[in-house]
Amino acid sequence: MPAGHPEDWLFVSRVHLEFRCGPDGAWQLCWLRGSQTEPSAEVRLIVGEYAQTVSYGAAVTLPRGGSGEVVVQDRTAPRSVNVGFYHEV
């Protein structure tokens, strides 16, 4: 049986996220623009009680020494994927 992902997970594969480390050691979450003018999902950065929407094509800096979640929420159905992170100092 070939490996693959369920059809309803395609919304995640259409979201191009990168974690980048700058020369100063600061990490950024970057949402790269794809071929579509509108994204298929919404992306949020959650750190403690603080939540920030990540704009399509934008980058946000992750807190130094912090932890949180990146939430990818499908815009067409009630489903999401959460990715946790921890930044060591």
N, C-alpha and C positions, 0 to 999 in steps of 0.2 A: 504494500500500500504506500503510495507516494506521500511524503510529508507536505503539509500545506496548512493554511489557516482557513477558518470558516469564512464564508462569503460576507457575513455581517461584521467582520473585523476590518474590512477594506478602508473604513473611515480612518483608522489609525495609520495605515500605510500611506495615506495621502497627506499626512502631516509630517513635514520635514523639519525636525528639531535637531539642533546641534548643541552640545555643551562645549564651550571654548574656554581655554585658559589663557589669559593675557600674560605679558612679560612680567607684570607686577604680582602674579599669582592669583589675581581675581578671576573668578569664573563667571561666564555669561551663558544664559540660555538664549539661543537664537532660533527664531522661527523663519525658515527660509521660504521665500515665495516660490510657488510652483507654477505650472502652466495655466492654472485657473485664476481668474480675476477675483473670485470669492473663495474663501476657504471652506472645506467640508466639515470643519470642526471649530470649536472654541478652545483656547488654551489658557489655563489659569495657573499662576504660581501662588502656592499657599505656604506661608511661614507663620506658624503659631496661629494667632487670631487674625493675621493680616492676609488678605487675598488681593491679588493684582491680575487683571486681564492682560495677557500678552497680545499685542496687536500683530496682525498678519504682516510678516516681513520685518518685524522689529526684534530687538534684543533687550534683555533685562539682566542686570547684574545680580548674582546670587549672593546672599549674605555671607560674609566671612565668618567661619566658625559656627555656622548655622545649619539647620536642617529643615526639610519641608517636603512638599509634594508638587509635582507638576501634574495637572489634571487635563486630559484631552477628552473633551465632551463632544460627542457627535451632534451635529445640528439638525439631523433628520430623524433621530430616534433616541429613546431614553437609555443610552449606554455611554460608558466612559471607561477610560484606562487611567490609573493613577501610577505615577513613578516617583518613588521616594528618593531623596538625596541627602547626603551629609557632607559638609565641607569641613575637613580638618584644617586647623591652622598650623 
